[in-house]
């Protein structure tokens, strides 16, 4: 299918399928902002609330040629911003007034923090009876560890995920990205939308509790069930526990990943490897047998790839219908025509006036397309605009600034 055909019925008058939904994003670091980012990408009006003087996510490096952090631009694009002091009683009043206009509140502070400030779930429900209040935290709102602070690497370690990751002969290794944070943000956004669906059917709001720990456990392919029965899975590096062959194989100019599940594909591969008799031989004819003989199977593929270029390996695998991929770095992935055709990089003018290719939304909507509409805002970029939407006069805004309630 051509891109133009997919989008042939697209509307141009909406920001996305969540156009008209308002979200208050009161978050820090990554998991909470990621939940807000997904909702913003889907077209919601996401208003990021920061404390006065908050520098935002200014993690290095800056995007080359700009003064903006790659992290902030990734997770806070498509949002507006307002600076409100939630430790100021008048600031709390402003925040709750903003909540009264919203559908969803997203927060990822340590459990109990916002309640102590007067803007917890019960406070927000008093301001808007049907509010959906999403809390993302390390360990959740209840449970023995709920009061503990939690960051992404801690969730990876505590969950068991880290024990499975890395070279078989090396130490446990965390994921190279904020994996638990990203999963927490994704589960948070999905859960908030499910709660919003319930609200639209019943008029009932609710508190949604998403933990980084629960999110990463949910995505460990059922290994927690095996763990509950005392089964320990060995660390396997790039191999696939349930199939063989499946691994990253060295070529003369890089690596390719080859993955195989079907017995018919194995038979084709043995023809390519020059060992057709192993296609139906005992010990190799089905996947379970190949898993038992994974070292032999893997070794044959590795030997065949070793003296060939990655391009030659990929062409040969494609010709016989075997799943194979180059092992790209992000520079190579960014330059790939398929990645570009999928709009995963979208040139966007940042607030410093420079242009950068920002990460585009993953999901594609044929009727309500999504896109990077705006760059990440400064912490108080839209304060006056949003205060005016709440009905405050210029004089009223100035008075709030004088008290320190807003920035």
C-alpha positions as CSV (number, residue, x, y, z in Angstrom):
1,X,0.0,0.0,0.0
2,X,1.2,3.5,-0.8
3,X,1.2,6.1,1.9
4,X,-1.2,8.3,0.0
5,X,-3.7,5.5,-0.3
6,X,-3.6,4.8,3.5
7,X,-4.3,8.5,4.2
8,X,-6.8,9.0,1.4
9,X,-9.7,9.8,3.8
10,X,-7.6,11.8,6.3
11,X,-9.1,14.9,8.0
12,X,-7.1,18.0,8.3
13,X,-9.3,19.8,10.8
14,X,-8.3,17.7,13.9
15,X,-5.0,17.2,15.7
16,X,-5.6,13.5,16.1
17,X,-8.2,11.1,17.5
18,X,-8.1,12.7,21.0
19,X,-8.8,16.2,19.7
20,X,-10.9,17.9,22.3
21,X,-9.5,16.0,25.3
22,X,-7.7,18.0,27.9
23,X,-4.9,16.5,30.0
24,X,-3.0,18.1,32.9
25,X,0.5,16.8,32.9
26,X,2.1,17.3,36.3
27,X,5.1,15.1,35.9
28,X,8.9,14.9,36.2
29,X,11.7,12.9,34.5
30,X,10.4,10.3,31.9
31,X,7.6,7.8,32.7
32,X,5.0,10.5,33.5
33,X,6.0,12.8,30.7
34,X,5.9,9.8,28.3
35,X,2.3,9.1,29.2
36,X,1.5,12.7,28.5
37,X,3.5,12.6,25.3
38,X,1.5,9.7,23.9
39,X,-1.8,11.5,24.7
40,X,-0.5,14.7,23.2
41,X,0.6,12.8,20.1
42,X,-2.9,11.4,19.8
43,X,-4.2,15.0,19.6
44,X,-5.1,15.8,23.2
45,X,-4.5,19.3,24.6
46,X,-1.8,18.4,27.1
47,X,-0.9,21.2,29.5
48,X,2.4,20.6,31.3
49,X,2.5,22.1,34.8
50,X,5.9,22.9,36.2
51,X,7.2,24.5,39.4
52,X,8.4,28.1,38.9
53,X,12.1,28.1,37.9
54,X,11.9,24.5,36.7
55,X,14.6,24.1,34.0
56,X,12.9,21.1,32.5
57,X,14.6,18.0,31.2
58,X,17.9,19.5,30.1
59,X,19.8,16.2,29.7
60,X,22.8,16.2,27.4
61,X,23.5,16.1,24.6
62,X,21.7,19.0,23.0
63,X,20.5,18.2,19.5
64,X,23.4,19.3,17.3
65,X,23.0,22.8,15.9
66,X,20.4,23.7,18.6
67,X,20.3,24.7,22.2
68,X,17.6,22.2,23.0
69,X,17.9,18.8,24.8
70,X,17.2,15.7,22.8
71,X,15.2,14.3,25.8
72,X,12.9,17.3,26.4
73,X,12.1,17.6,22.7
74,X,11.3,13.9,22.5
75,X,9.0,13.6,25.5
76,X,7.5,17.1,25.8
77,X,6.7,18.0,22.2
78,X,3.0,18.7,21.3
79,X,2.4,20.1,24.8
80,X,1.6,23.5,26.2
81,X,3.1,24.7,29.5
82,X,2.1,26.7,32.5
83,X,4.2,27.4,35.7
84,X,2.3,27.0,38.9
85,X,3.7,26.7,42.5
86,X,1.9,23.8,44.0
87,X,3.3,24.6,47.4
88,X,1.6,27.9,47.4
89,X,-2.1,27.9,48.5
90,X,-3.1,30.2,45.7
91,X,-1.2,28.2,43.3
92,X,-3.1,25.1,44.4
93,X,-6.4,27.0,43.8
94,X,-5.2,27.8,40.2
95,X,-4.2,24.2,39.6
96,X,-7.6,22.9,40.8
97,X,-9.4,25.4,38.6
98,X,-7.3,24.1,35.7
99,X,-8.3,20.5,36.7
100,X,-12.0,21.5,36.6
101,X,-11.6,22.1,32.8
102,X,-9.8,18.8,32.2
103,X,-10.5,15.1,31.5
104,X,-7.3,13.5,32.7
105,X,-4.6,14.4,35.2
106,X,-1.2,12.7,34.9
107,X,1.3,12.7,37.8
108,X,4.4,10.6,38.7
109,X,5.5,11.9,42.0
110,X,6.3,9.6,44.9
111,X,2.9,8.3,46.3
112,X,1.3,10.8,48.7
113,X,3.3,13.8,47.6
114,X,0.5,15.6,45.7
115,X,-2.1,14.7,48.3
116,X,0.1,16.5,50.9
117,X,0.2,19.5,48.6
118,X,-3.6,19.5,48.3
119,X,-3.8,18.3,44.7
120,X,-4.1,14.6,45.1
121,X,-6.9,12.4,43.6
122,X,-9.5,13.4,46.3
123,X,-8.7,17.1,45.9
124,X,-9.0,16.9,42.1
125,X,-12.2,14.8,42.3
126,X,-13.7,17.5,44.4
127,X,-12.8,20.0,41.7
128,X,-14.0,17.7,38.8
129,X,-16.2,14.8,39.9
130,X,-15.5,12.6,36.8
131,X,-11.8,13.3,36.5
132,X,-9.5,10.4,35.5
133,X,-6.4,10.7,37.7
134,X,-3.4,8.7,36.5
135,X,-0.5,8.1,39.0
136,X,2.7,6.6,37.7
137,X,5.3,5.6,40.3
138,X,8.0,3.1,40.8
139,X,6.1,0.5,42.9
140,X,2.5,1.7,42.9
141,X,0.1,3.4,45.3
142,X,-0.1,0.4,47.7
143,X,2.1,-2.6,48.6
144,X,5.1,-3.0,51.0
145,X,7.4,-0.9,48.7
146,X,4.9,1.7,47.6
147,X,6.6,4.4,49.7
148,X,10.0,3.7,48.2
149,X,11.4,6.0,45.5
150,X,11.8,4.2,42.2
151,X,13.7,4.9,39.0
152,X,13.8,3.0,35.7
153,X,17.0,0.9,36.5
154,X,15.7,-0.1,39.9
155,X,12.5,-1.4,38.3
156,X,14.6,-3.3,35.7
157,X,16.7,-4.9,38.5
158,X,13.8,-5.6,40.9
159,X,11.6,-7.2,38.3
160,X,14.1,-9.8,37.1
161,X,14.4,-8.3,33.7
162,X,18.0,-7.2,34.2
163,X,19.0,-10.8,35.2
164,X,18.0,-12.0,31.8
165,X,19.7,-9.2,29.8
166,X,23.3,-9.2,28.7
167,X,25.9,-11.6,27.5
168,X,25.6,-15.1,29.0
169,X,29.1,-14.9,30.4
170,X,28.8,-11.3,31.6
171,X,27.0,-9.4,34.4
172,X,23.3,-8.6,34.4
173,X,22.8,-5.6,32.2
174,X,20.1,-2.9,32.1
175,X,18.4,-2.0,28.9
176,X,20.1,0.8,27.0
177,X,17.0,3.0,27.1
178,X,14.5,3.9,29.9
179,X,12.7,0.7,29.2
180,X,10.6,0.5,32.4
181,X,9.8,4.2,32.2
182,X,8.7,3.9,28.6
183,X,6.5,0.9,29.5
184,X,5.1,2.7,32.5
185,X,4.2,5.7,30.3
186,X,2.6,3.5,27.7
187,X,0.6,1.5,30.2
188,X,-0.4,4.8,31.8
189,X,-1.7,6.3,28.6
190,X,-3.6,3.2,27.7
191,X,-5.1,2.8,31.1
192,X,-6.1,6.5,31.2
193,X,-7.9,6.1,27.9
194,X,-9.7,3.0,29.2
195,X,-10.8,4.9,32.2
196,X,-11.9,7.8,30.0
197,X,-14.0,5.3,28.0
198,X,-15.6,4.2,31.2
199,X,-16.2,7.8,32.2
200,X,-17.9,8.5,28.9
201,X,-20.2,5.5,29.4
202,X,-21.0,6.0,33.1
203,X,-20.0,9.5,34.2
204,X,-17.6,7.9,36.7
205,X,-14.0,9.1,37.1
206,X,-11.4,7.1,38.9
207,X,-7.8,6.9,40.2
208,X,-5.5,4.8,37.9
209,X,-2.4,3.3,39.5
210,X,0.5,2.3,37.2
211,X,3.8,1.1,38.6
212,X,7.0,0.8,36.6
213,X,7.6,-2.5,38.3
214,X,4.2,-3.9,37.2
215,X,4.6,-2.6,33.7
216,X,7.9,-4.3,33.1
217,X,6.7,-7.5,34.7
218,X,3.7,-7.5,32.4
219,X,6.0,-7.3,29.4
220,X,8.4,-10.1,30.3
221,X,6.5,-12.7,28.2
222,X,5.1,-14.7,31.1
223,X,8.5,-15.4,32.7
224,X,7.1,-14.3,36.1
225,X,4.7,-17.3,35.9
226,X,7.7,-19.6,35.4
227,X,9.5,-17.8,38.3
228,X,6.5,-18.5,40.6
229,X,7.0,-22.2,39.9
230,X,10.7,-22.0,40.6
231,X,11.9,-22.1,36.9
232,X,15.0,-20.1,36.2
233,X,15.7,-19.2,32.6
234,X,19.4,-18.8,31.7
235,X,20.6,-15.5,30.3
236,X,21.0,-16.0,26.6
237,X,22.2,-12.8,25.1
238,X,20.8,-12.3,21.6
239,X,19.5,-15.9,21.3
240,X,15.8,-16.7,21.3
241,X,14.9,-19.0,24.2
242,X,12.0,-20.7,22.4
243,X,13.6,-21.1,18.9
244,X,16.8,-21.9,17.1
245,X,18.5,-20.7,15.1
246,X,18.0,-17.1,16.2
247,X,20.9,-14.9,16.9
248,X,23.1,-12.0,15.8
249,X,25.8,-13.3,13.4
250,X,29.0,-11.6,12.4
251,X,29.7,-10.9,8.8
252,X,32.8,-9.4,7.1
253,X,31.3,-5.8,7.5
254,X,29.0,-5.9,10.5
255,X,26.3,-8.1,11.9
256,X,22.9,-9.5,10.8
257,X,20.1,-10.9,12.9
258,X,18.5,-14.1,11.6
259,X,15.4,-15.5,13.2
260,X,13.6,-18.8,12.3
261,X,10.5,-20.5,13.8
262,X,9.0,-22.7,11.1
263,X,10.3,-26.1,10.3
264,X,9.7,-25.4,6.6
265,X,12.0,-22.4,6.9
266,X,14.6,-24.6,8.5
267,X,14.5,-26.9,5.6
268,X,15.1,-24.0,3.2
269,X,17.9,-22.7,5.3
270,X,19.7,-26.1,5.3
271,X,19.6,-26.0,1.5
272,X,21.3,-22.6,1.6
273,X,23.9,-23.8,4.2
274,X,24.7,-26.8,2.1
275,X,23.5,-29.4,4.6
276,X,20.0,-30.3,3.1
277,X,20.1,-33.7,4.9
278,X,19.6,-31.9,8.3
279,X,16.3,-30.5,7.1
280,X,14.5,-33.6,8.3
281,X,17.2,-35.4,10.3
282,X,16.5,-36.5,13.8
283,X,17.6,-33.9,16.3
284,X,16.9,-31.1,13.8
285,X,13.6,-31.6,12.1
286,X,11.5,-29.6,14.5
287,X,11.9,-26.5,16.6
288,X,12.0,-28.3,19.9
289,X,14.8,-30.6,18.7
290,X,16.8,-27.6,17.3
291,X,16.5,-25.8,20.6
292,X,18.1,-28.9,22.2
293,X,20.9,-28.7,19.7
294,X,21.1,-24.9,19.5
295,X,24.9,-24.7,19.8
296,X,25.3,-26.9,16.6
297,X,22.5,-25.1,14.7
298,X,23.8,-21.6,15.7
299,X,27.4,-22.6,14.8
300,X,26.4,-23.6,11.3
301,X,24.7,-20.3,10.6
302,X,27.6,-18.4,12.2
303,X,30.1,-20.2,10.0
304,X,28.1,-19.5,6.9
305,X,27.8,-15.8,7.6
306,X,31.4,-15.2,8.8
307,X,33.0,-14.9,5.3
308,X,30.1,-13.0,3.6
309,X,29.1,-9.4,3.6
310,X,25.9,-8.5,5.5
311,X,24.3,-7.4,2.2
312,X,25.0,-10.8,0.6
313,X,23.6,-12.6,3.7
314,X,20.4,-10.4,3.7
315,X,19.8,-11.0,0.0
316,X,20.3,-14.7,0.3
317,X,17.9,-14.9,3.3
318,X,15.3,-12.8,1.6
319,X,15.3,-15.0,-1.5
320,X,14.3,-18.0,0.6
321,X,11.9,-16.1,2.8
322,X,13.9,-16.2,6.1
323,X,13.5,-13.3,8.5
324,X,16.8,-11.4,8.6
325,X,17.8,-7.8,9.4
326,X,21.0,-5.8,9.5
327,X,22.0,-4.9,13.1
328,X,21.9,-1.1,12.6
329,X,23.0,1.6,15.0
330,X,20.7,4.7,15.3
331,X,22.7,6.7,12.7
332,X,22.0,3.9,10.2
333,X,18.3,3.5,11.3
334,X,17.7,7.3,11.0
335,X,19.0,7.2,7.4
336,X,17.0,4.2,6.3
337,X,14.4,5.1,3.7
338,X,11.7,2.9,5.4
339,X,12.1,4.8,8.7
340,X,11.8,8.1,6.8
341,X,8.8,7.0,4.8
342,X,7.0,6.0,8.0
343,X,7.5,9.6,9.3
344,X,9.5,8.5,12.3
345,X,11.5,11.7,11.9
346,X,9.7,14.9,11.4
347,X,11.5,18.2,10.8
348,X,10.3,20.6,13.5
349,X,11.2,24.2,14.2
350,X,12.3,24.4,17.9
351,X,11.8,27.3,20.2
352,X,15.4,28.5,19.6
353,X,14.6,29.0,15.9
354,X,16.6,26.0,14.7
355,X,15.1,22.9,13.0
356,X,15.6,19.4,14.1
357,X,14.2,16.0,13.1
358,X,12.1,15.0,16.1
359,X,10.8,11.5,16.7
360,X,7.4,11.0,15.1
361,X,4.4,9.2,16.6
362,X,4.4,5.4,16.2
363,X,0.8,4.7,15.6
364,X,-0.7,5.8,12.2
365,X,-4.4,6.9,11.9
366,X,-5.9,6.9,8.4
367,X,-8.7,9.2,9.4
368,X,-7.2,11.4,12.1
369,X,-3.4,11.5,11.3
370,X,-1.0,12.5,14.1
371,X,2.2,14.5,13.8
372,X,4.7,16.6,15.7
373,X,2.7,19.8,15.8
374,X,4.8,21.9,18.2
375,X,8.3,21.6,19.9
376,X,8.8,21.2,23.6
377,X,7.8,24.4,25.3
378,X,9.7,26.4,28.0
379,X,8.4,25.9,31.5
380,X,6.0,28.9,31.5
381,X,5.6,29.5,27.8
382,X,1.8,29.4,27.8
383,X,1.0,30.6,31.3
384,X,-0.7,33.9,30.2
385,X,-2.6,32.1,27.5
386,X,-3.9,29.3,29.8
387,X,-4.8,31.8,32.6
388,X,-6.9,33.7,30.1
389,X,-8.7,30.5,29.1
390,X,-9.5,30.1,32.8
391,X,-11.1,33.5,32.8
392,X,-8.4,35.4,34.6
393,X,-7.9,39.1,33.7
394,X,-4.4,40.5,33.1
395,X,-4.7,42.2,36.5
396,X,-5.6,38.9,38.1
397,X,-2.6,37.2,36.5
398,X,-0.3,39.9,37.7
399,X,-1.6,39.5,41.2
400,X,-1.0,35.8,41.1
401,X,2.6,36.4,39.9
402,X,3.1,38.9,42.8
403,X,2.2,36.2,45.3
404,X,4.4,33.6,43.6
405,X,1.5,31.3,42.7
406,X,2.5,31.4,39.1
407,X,5.6,32.3,37.1
